[in-house]
Amino acid sequence: MDVDVVVAGAGPVGLMLACELRLGGVSVLVLEREAEPEAAHKAGAMGARSINAPTADAFHRRGLLEEVRRAALMWFTPGAPDSDASGPLPFAGHFAGLPVRVDRLDPGDPDLAAHTLGGGAISVLDLEAILERRARALGAEIRRGCPVTGFDAGDDGVTVATPAGRIRAGWLAGCDGGRSTVRRLAAIAFPGTDPEFTGRQAMVEMTEPDLLPLGGWVRTGRGSYAHGPVPGRLHIVEYGPPPADRNAPVTTEEIAGCLRRVAGIDPGIVSVSAGTRYTDATRQAATYRAGRVLLAGDAAHIHSPAGGQGLNLGVGDAMNLGWKLAATARGWAPEGLLDTYTEERHPVGAWVQGWSDAQTALGRPDARTAALRAVVADLLDTVPGATYVMKQISGAGRLRGRVAPDLVLDDGSLLAGHCRTARFLLVTRDPRLAARAEGFAGRLTVLPGPDMLVRPDGYVAWAGEPPADPFTPWLGRRGLGG
């Protein structure tokens, strides 16, 4: 083999997966089709992505959270809205554009109270830079301007074709976006629903900018639009058929025409310095694994960006897949471990897509939907309603699953501080249980505290009374390498 794992795509998900694989001790080659990061399309507020609770947890456990916070455009900590780095925020989030006010959140809610890391927004470009530095520091190789053009997968490996030649790998991970080449060539079905709207974001120059004062979303009979948060940044959502050519560059004429149709306003747009478009199409791969080929991030699932779940869902994929694929590649994974990747992550992706579809429905510009929005707005102005929605969108509720709490251990250290090596953590005060863990050196660290086995991705394997076989269902047989 030339390399243990080839990762297609150097976006945040591909880079996070590369970091996890290197922590797991396997060699990684990341192939990215673009020669340079798309700075013009991902800069500043246009390319901002929200960080939810599980993603903040993941960055915290890997020692990345402080660097992410320093680069963030804004940061919000539940229960402490006035102490974030950018000052108080007027709202904690939104559902279909309806704001969730900070002062409507229940500070005594156990899910919110258990999570103090908070979330914020960071540009994709900045996050990619952070993760690329970490991946390279861990020993991952990254080749830009080198797309995956094909592959042959067999029982013993994958031969990956690129313009620079063929690469022999043990495994191929497709993190190459919603139009994934890897998914298409693997013939993995991608069922779902067609889009109802097209969203367009652009940085523009206008001759009459006063016609579009800075502010929040404005709903119309064709969709909605917003100007801001910085002058010249337009975001327009238009319900109706998507453009015929999704790959065509976003032009001045397209943005001007869309704004006239949706807003009935012509502020004299003379140039577009950067523009992107998206839709609310919802699709999910039938499986995240086909033999030695796996999918993560947008290659596995796409949906409307409303609620900001896409990046977070992909980081969760990378955390779940990384240690399982590394264990399998190194030969110590228990049988069937890699199949649990689809089993665990597919339902989470389906649930997020349901929430995304609900927001698409609530954004429709007809009169009945407007009446429903008024009802939902009233619910969001209540403490139970705001708390419930914010927990779900932020991942502090259902999406958190069984993430291990950041316990203060018997030696005074925090559990998260021991997660940076991506090993299993056996927390116990029982010397007999600790003795039974001998033989898993390199895969498991023993810590003093209440009985618990924590997986490398931070999730609890078991807690409380240990099962009869506390280790081999997760760590495989003893003495098979670290």
C-alpha positions as CSV (number, residue, x, y, z in Angstrom):
1,M,0.0,0.0,0.0
2,D,1.1,3.6,-0.7
3,V,-1.1,4.8,2.2
4,D,-3.6,3.4,4.6
5,V,-6.4,5.8,3.8
6,V,-7.0,8.3,1.0
7,V,-9.4,11.1,2.0
8,A,-11.1,12.8,-1.0
9,G,-11.8,16.5,-0.1
10,A,-9.9,19.0,2.0
11,G,-12.9,20.8,3.5
12,P,-13.5,20.9,7.2
13,V,-14.9,17.3,7.3
14,G,-12.1,15.8,5.3
15,L,-9.4,17.6,7.3
16,M,-11.1,16.6,10.6
17,L,-11.2,13.0,9.5
18,A,-7.5,13.2,8.5
19,C,-6.7,14.4,12.0
20,E,-8.7,11.6,13.6
21,L,-7.1,9.0,11.4
22,R,-3.6,10.2,12.3
23,L,-4.4,10.1,16.0
24,G,-5.5,6.5,15.4
25,G,-2.0,5.8,14.0
26,V,-2.7,5.3,10.3
27,S,-1.1,7.0,7.3
28,V,-3.4,9.5,5.5
29,L,-3.3,11.2,2.1
30,V,-5.9,14.0,1.5
31,L,-6.6,14.8,-2.2
32,E,-8.3,18.1,-3.0
33,R,-9.5,19.0,-6.5
34,E,-9.1,22.8,-5.9
35,A,-5.5,24.2,-6.2
36,E,-6.2,26.9,-3.6
37,P,-8.9,27.4,-0.9
38,E,-11.9,29.2,-2.3
39,A,-11.2,32.4,-0.3
40,A,-13.5,34.6,-2.4
41,H,-16.5,32.4,-1.8
42,K,-15.8,31.5,1.8
43,A,-14.6,34.8,3.2
44,G,-16.1,36.6,6.1
45,A,-19.8,36.6,6.8
46,M,-20.6,34.9,3.4
47,G,-18.7,31.8,4.5
48,A,-19.7,31.8,8.1
49,R,-20.8,28.5,9.7
50,S,-22.2,28.0,13.2
51,I,-20.5,25.7,15.8
52,N,-23.0,23.7,17.8
53,A,-22.6,21.9,21.1
54,P,-21.3,18.5,19.9
55,T,-18.8,20.2,17.6
56,A,-17.6,22.5,20.4
57,D,-17.2,19.4,22.5
58,A,-15.2,17.7,19.8
59,F,-12.8,20.7,19.3
60,H,-12.5,20.9,23.1
61,R,-11.5,17.3,23.5
62,R,-8.9,17.6,20.7
63,G,-7.4,20.9,22.1
64,L,-8.7,23.0,19.2
65,L,-11.5,25.0,20.8
66,E,-9.5,28.0,22.0
67,E,-8.0,28.4,18.5
68,V,-11.4,28.2,16.9
69,R,-12.8,30.7,19.4
70,R,-10.0,33.2,18.6
71,A,-10.8,33.0,14.9
72,A,-14.6,33.0,15.4
73,L,-16.7,35.9,14.0
74,M,-18.8,35.6,17.2
75,W,-19.1,33.3,20.1
76,F,-22.1,32.5,22.4
77,T,-22.1,30.6,25.7
78,P,-25.4,29.4,27.1
79,G,-26.1,31.0,30.4
80,A,-23.5,33.7,29.9
81,P,-24.7,35.8,26.9
82,D,-22.8,38.9,28.1
83,S,-19.4,37.3,28.5
84,D,-18.7,36.1,25.0
85,A,-15.7,37.5,23.0
86,S,-17.8,39.7,20.7
87,G,-20.2,41.1,23.3
88,P,-23.9,40.3,23.9
89,L,-25.9,38.8,21.1
90,P,-29.5,39.8,20.4
91,F,-30.5,36.2,19.9
92,A,-29.1,32.7,20.4
93,G,-30.2,31.3,17.1
94,H,-33.2,31.0,14.7
95,F,-35.7,28.6,13.4
96,A,-36.7,29.3,9.7
97,G,-35.5,32.9,10.3
98,L,-37.6,33.3,13.5
99,P,-35.2,34.5,16.2
100,V,-34.7,32.6,19.5
101,R,-34.0,35.2,22.2
102,V,-31.3,34.6,24.7
103,D,-33.5,35.8,27.6
104,R,-36.1,33.2,26.7
105,L,-33.7,30.3,27.4
106,D,-34.2,28.3,30.6
107,P,-30.9,28.5,32.5
108,G,-32.0,25.6,34.7
109,D,-32.6,23.2,31.8
110,P,-30.4,20.2,32.6
111,D,-29.2,19.8,28.9
112,L,-28.3,23.5,28.6
113,A,-26.8,23.6,32.1
114,A,-24.6,20.6,31.3
115,H,-23.1,22.3,28.3
116,T,-21.0,25.4,28.9
117,L,-18.7,25.4,25.9
118,G,-21.2,27.3,23.7
119,G,-21.2,27.9,20.0
120,G,-20.6,30.6,17.6
121,A,-19.8,31.3,13.9
122,I,-16.5,30.9,12.1
123,S,-15.6,31.4,8.4
124,V,-15.1,28.1,6.5
125,L,-11.8,29.4,5.3
126,D,-10.5,30.1,8.9
127,L,-11.7,26.7,10.1
128,E,-10.1,24.9,7.2
129,A,-6.8,26.7,7.9
130,I,-6.9,25.6,11.6
131,L,-7.7,22.0,10.7
132,E,-5.1,21.9,7.9
133,R,-2.4,23.1,10.3
134,R,-3.4,20.4,12.8
135,A,-3.6,17.6,10.1
136,R,-0.1,18.5,8.8
137,A,1.3,18.7,12.3
138,L,0.0,15.2,12.9
139,G,1.6,13.9,9.8
140,A,-1.2,13.9,7.2
141,E,-0.2,14.6,3.6
142,I,-2.4,17.0,1.7
143,R,-2.2,17.4,-2.1
144,R,-4.2,20.3,-3.7
145,G,-5.1,20.4,-7.3
146,C,-5.3,16.6,-7.4
147,P,-8.8,15.3,-7.7
148,V,-10.0,11.7,-7.5
149,T,-11.0,10.8,-11.0
150,G,-11.8,7.1,-10.5
151,F,-11.0,4.1,-8.4
152,D,-11.1,0.3,-8.3
153,A,-12.1,-1.2,-5.0
154,G,-11.6,-4.8,-4.0
155,D,-11.5,-7.0,-0.9
156,D,-7.9,-6.1,-0.2
157,G,-7.7,-2.4,-1.0
158,V,-8.6,0.5,-3.3
159,T,-6.6,1.8,-6.3
160,V,-7.4,5.5,-6.6
161,A,-6.9,7.3,-10.0
162,T,-5.7,10.9,-10.1
163,P,-4.3,13.2,-12.9
164,A,-0.9,12.6,-11.3
165,G,-1.1,8.8,-11.3
166,R,-2.6,5.9,-9.4
167,I,-2.4,5.5,-5.6
168,R,-2.8,2.2,-3.8
169,A,-4.7,2.6,-0.5
170,G,-6.3,0.4,2.1
171,W,-9.4,2.5,2.2
172,L,-11.0,5.5,0.5
173,A,-13.1,8.1,2.4
174,G,-15.3,10.4,0.3
175,C,-15.6,13.8,1.9
176,D,-15.9,15.6,-1.5
177,G,-19.2,17.4,-1.1
178,G,-22.8,17.1,-2.2
179,R,-21.9,16.2,-5.8
180,S,-19.4,13.6,-4.5
181,T,-17.4,11.8,-7.2
182,V,-16.6,9.1,-4.7
183,R,-20.3,8.5,-4.0
184,R,-21.2,8.5,-7.7
185,L,-18.5,6.0,-8.7
186,A,-19.3,3.8,-5.7
187,A,-22.9,3.6,-7.1
188,I,-24.3,4.5,-3.6
189,A,-27.9,5.6,-4.0
190,F,-28.7,9.2,-2.9
191,P,-32.5,9.4,-2.5
192,G,-34.3,12.4,-1.3
193,T,-36.5,15.4,-2.3
194,D,-36.0,18.1,-4.9
195,P,-35.5,21.7,-4.0
196,E,-38.3,24.3,-3.4
197,F,-36.1,27.3,-3.3
198,T,-32.7,28.7,-4.4
199,G,-30.6,30.7,-2.0
200,R,-28.1,33.2,-3.3
201,Q,-25.4,35.1,-1.4
202,A,-23.3,37.8,-2.9
203,M,-21.0,40.7,-2.1
204,V,-22.1,43.4,-4.4
205,E,-21.5,47.1,-5.3
206,M,-24.6,49.2,-5.7
207,T,-25.2,52.7,-7.0
208,E,-28.2,53.2,-4.7
209,P,-27.5,51.2,-1.5
210,D,-29.9,53.3,0.6
211,L,-32.7,51.4,-1.1
212,L,-31.6,48.4,0.9
213,P,-31.0,49.5,4.4
214,L,-29.0,47.0,6.6
215,G,-31.3,44.8,8.7
216,G,-32.9,41.4,9.2
217,W,-34.9,39.2,6.9
218,V,-37.8,40.7,4.9
219,R,-40.4,38.2,3.7
220,T,-42.3,38.8,0.4
221,G,-44.6,36.9,-1.9
222,R,-41.7,35.3,-3.7
223,G,-39.3,34.5,-0.8
224,S,-37.2,36.6,1.5
225,Y,-34.1,38.8,1.4
226,A,-31.6,40.4,3.8
227,H,-28.9,43.1,3.4
228,G,-26.0,42.7,5.9
229,P,-24.5,42.2,8.4
230,V,-21.9,44.1,6.4
231,P,-22.7,46.6,3.7
232,G,-23.0,45.0,0.2
233,R,-23.7,41.5,1.5
234,L,-27.0,40.2,0.0
235,H,-28.7,37.0,0.9
236,I,-31.8,36.2,-1.2
237,V,-34.1,33.2,-1.0
238,E,-36.4,32.7,-4.0
239,Y,-39.0,29.9,-4.0
240,G,-39.4,28.3,-7.4
241,P,-37.4,26.1,-9.9
242,P,-33.6,26.2,-9.4
243,P,-31.4,27.6,-12.2
244,A,-30.8,25.4,-15.1
245,D,-27.0,25.4,-14.7
246,R,-26.0,25.1,-11.0
247,N,-22.3,25.2,-12.0
248,A,-22.5,28.5,-13.8
249,P,-20.8,31.5,-12.1
250,V,-23.1,33.8,-10.2
251,T,-23.4,37.0,-12.3
252,T,-24.4,40.6,-11.7
253,E,-27.5,40.0,-13.9
254,E,-28.6,37.0,-11.9
255,I,-28.4,38.7,-8.5
256,A,-30.1,41.9,-9.8
257,G,-32.9,39.9,-11.5
258,C,-33.4,37.8,-8.4
259,L,-33.6,40.8,-6.2
260,R,-36.1,42.5,-8.4
261,R,-38.3,39.4,-8.5
262,V,-38.2,38.7,-4.7
263,A,-38.0,42.3,-3.3
264,G,-39.3,44.5,-6.1
265,I,-36.2,46.7,-5.6
266,D,-33.5,47.7,-8.0
267,P,-30.6,49.3,-6.1
268,G,-28.4,49.5,-9.1
269,I,-26.1,46.5,-8.7
270,V,-23.0,47.1,-10.9
271,S,-20.7,44.3,-9.8
272,V,-20.6,41.0,-7.9
273,S,-17.2,40.4,-6.3
274,A,-18.2,37.0,-4.8
275,G,-21.3,34.9,-5.2
276,T,-22.7,31.5,-4.2
277,R,-26.0,29.7,-4.6
278,Y,-27.5,26.8,-2.8
279,T,-30.9,25.0,-2.6
280,D,-32.9,23.1,0.0
281,A,-32.6,19.8,-1.8
282,T,-32.6,17.0,0.8
283,R,-30.8,13.8,0.1
284,Q,-29.1,11.1,2.1
285,A,-26.9,8.2,1.0
286,A,-28.5,4.8,1.4
287,T,-25.4,3.6,3.2
288,Y,-22.3,5.4,4.4
289,R,-20.1,2.3,3.5
290,A,-19.7,0.2,0.4
291,G,-16.9,-2.2,1.2
292,R,-13.6,-0.2,1.5
293,V,-15.3,3.0,0.4
294,L,-16.9,5.3,3.0
295,L,-18.7,8.6,2.9
296,A,-18.8,11.5,5.3
297,G,-20.2,15.1,5.4
298,D,-22.1,16.5,2.4
299,A,-21.1,13.4,0.4
300,A,-23.3,11.4,2.7
301,H,-26.2,14.0,3.2
302,I,-27.3,17.3,1.9
303,H,-30.1,19.7,3.1
304,S,-30.9,23.3,3.4
305,P,-28.3,25.2,5.5
306,A,-31.1,26.7,7.7
307,G,-30.1,26.1,11.3
308,G,-26.4,25.6,10.4
309,Q,-26.3,21.9,10.9
310,G,-24.3,20.8,7.8
311,L,-20.8,21.5,9.1
312,N,-21.6,20.1,12.5
313,L,-23.2,16.9,11.1
314,G,-20.0,16.4,9.1
315,V,-17.7,16.9,12.0
316,G,-19.7,14.3,13.9
317,D,-19.3,11.9,11.1
318,A,-15.5,12.4,11.1
319,M,-15.3,11.9,14.9
320,N,-17.3,8.7,14.7
321,L,-15.6,7.3,11.6
322,G,-12.0,8.3,12.4
323,W,-11.3,5.9,15.3
324,K,-13.3,3.0,13.8
325,L,-11.6,3.2,10.5
326,A,-8.2,3.5,12.1
327,A,-8.9,0.5,14.3
328,T,-9.9,-1.5,11.3
329,A,-6.9,-0.4,9.2
330,R,-4.6,-1.4,12.1
331,G,-6.2,-4.8,12.5
332,W,-7.5,-4.6,16.1
333,A,-11.1,-3.6,15.5
334,P,-13.7,-6.1,16.7
335,E,-15.8,-7.7,14.0
336,G,-18.5,-5.4,12.7
337,L,-17.1,-2.2,14.3
338,L,-16.9,-0.3,11.0
339,D,-20.5,-1.2,10.1
340,T,-21.6,0.7,13.3
341,Y,-20.6,3.9,11.5
342,T,-23.7,3.8,9.3
343,E,-25.8,2.4,12.1
344,E,-25.0,5.3,14.4
345,R,-24.7,8.2,12.0
346,H,-27.4,7.6,9.4
347,P,-30.3,8.1,11.9
348,V,-28.7,11.4,13.1
349,G,-28.4,12.6,9.5
350,A,-32.1,11.7,8.9
351,W,-33.2,13.5,12.0
352,V,-31.3,16.7,11.0
353,Q,-32.8,16.5,7.5
354,G,-36.3,16.4,9.1
355,W,-35.6,19.6,11.0
356,S,-34.2,21.2,7.8
357,D,-37.3,20.3,5.8
358,A,-39.5,21.7,8.5
359,Q,-37.8,25.1,8.2
360,T,-38.2,25.0,4.4
361,A,-41.9,24.4,4.9
362,L,-42.1,27.3,7.4
363,G,-40.4,29.6,5.0
364,R,-42.9,29.2,2.1
365,P,-44.3,32.6,1.0
366,D,-48.0,31.7,1.0
367,A,-50.7,33.2,3.3
368,R,-51.3,30.0,5.3
369,T,-47.6,29.6,6.0
370,A,-47.5,33.2,7.2
371,A,-50.2,32.4,9.6
372,L,-48.3,29.3,10.9
373,R,-45.2,31.4,11.3
374,A,-47.1,33.8,13.6
375,V,-48.0,30.8,15.7
376,V,-44.5,29.5,15.8
377,A,-43.1,32.9,16.6
378,D,-45.4,33.1,19.6
379,L,-44.2,29.7,20.8
380,L,-40.5,30.8,20.4
381,D,-41.3,33.8,22.6
382,T,-42.0,31.4,25.5
383,V,-39.3,29.8,27.7
384,P,-40.3,26.2,27.0
385,G,-40.5,26.8,23.2
386,A,-37.3,28.7,22.9
387,T,-35.4,26.3,25.1
388,Y,-36.6,23.2,23.2
389,V,-35.8,24.6,19.8
390,M,-32.4,26.0,20.8
391,K,-31.5,22.6,22.4
392,Q,-32.3,20.8,19.2
393,I,-30.6,23.2,16.8
394,S,-27.5,23.6,19.0
395,G,-27.2,19.9,19.6
396,A,-27.5,20.2,23.3
397,G,-30.6,17.9,23.3
398,R,-31.2,14.9,21.2
399,L,-28.1,15.2,19.0
400,R,-25.8,15.1,22.0
401,G,-26.5,11.4,22.5
402,R,-24.4,9.9,25.2
403,V,-21.3,12.2,25.1
404,A,-19.3,11.7,28.3
405,P,-19.5,14.7,30.7
406,D,-16.3,16.6,31.3
407,L,-15.8,15.1,34.8
408,V,-13.4,16.3,37.4
409,L,-11.5,13.1,38.1
410,D,-10.1,11.9,41.4
411,D,-6.7,13.4,40.6
412,G,-8.2,16.8,40.0
413,S,-7.8,16.7,36.2
414,L,-10.7,17.1,33.7
415,L,-11.8,14.2,31.5
416,A,-11.6,16.2,28.3
417,G,-7.9,16.9,28.9
418,H,-7.2,13.2,28.4
419,C,-9.0,13.0,25.1
420,R,-6.4,14.6,22.9
421,T,-4.7,11.3,22.0
422,A,-8.0,9.8,20.8
423,R,-7.6,6.6,23.0
424,F,-10.2,4.8,24.9
425,L,-10.5,6.1,28.5
426,L,-11.2,3.6,31.3
427,V,-12.3,5.6,34.4
428,T,-12.4,3.4,37.5
429,R,-11.5,3.2,41.1
430,D,-11.4,-0.6,41.0
431,P,-7.8,-2.0,40.7
432,R,-9.2,-5.3,39.5
433,L,-11.0,-3.7,36.6
434,A,-7.8,-1.7,35.8
435,A,-5.9,-4.9,35.8
436,R,-8.3,-6.5,33.3
437,A,-7.5,-3.6,31.0
438,E,-3.8,-4.7,30.8
439,G,-3.0,-5.9,27.3
440,F,-4.7,-3.0,25.6
441,A,-1.7,-0.7,25.9
442,G,-1.7,2.0,23.2
443,R,-5.4,1.8,22.9
444,L,-6.6,2.6,26.4
445,T,-5.7,4.9,29.2
446,V,-6.8,4.2,32.8
447,L,-7.9,7.2,34.9
448,P,-9.2,7.5,38.5
449,G,-12.9,8.1,38.9
450,P,-16.4,6.6,38.7
451,D,-16.6,3.5,36.5
452,M,-17.0,4.4,32.8
453,L,-15.5,3.4,29.4
454,V,-15.3,6.4,27.0
455,R,-14.7,5.8,23.3
456,P,-12.1,7.8,21.4
457,D,-14.9,10.1,20.0
458,G,-16.0,11.0,23.5
459,Y,-19.1,8.9,23.6
460,V,-19.8,6.5,26.5
461,A,-19.4,2.8,25.7
462,W,-20.7,1.9,29.2
463,A,-21.1,3.5,32.6
464,G,-21.8,2.3,36.1
465,E,-21.7,-1.5,36.7
466,P,-19.2,-2.9,34.1
467,P,-20.6,-5.5,31.7
468,A,-19.3,-9.1,31.9
469,D,-16.9,-8.4,29.0
470,P,-16.1,-4.7,29.4
471,F,-13.4,-4.4,26.7
472,T,-13.3,-6.8,23.7
473,P,-16.7,-5.6,22.2
474,W,-15.0,-2.2,21.7
475,L,-11.3,-2.8,21.7
476,G,-11.0,-6.2,20.1
477,R,-8.6,-8.8,21.3
478,R,-5.6,-8.1,23.5
479,G,-2.1,-7.6,22.2
480,L,-3.0,-6.6,18.6
481,G,-1.2,-3.3,18.6
482,G,-1.9,0.2,19.9
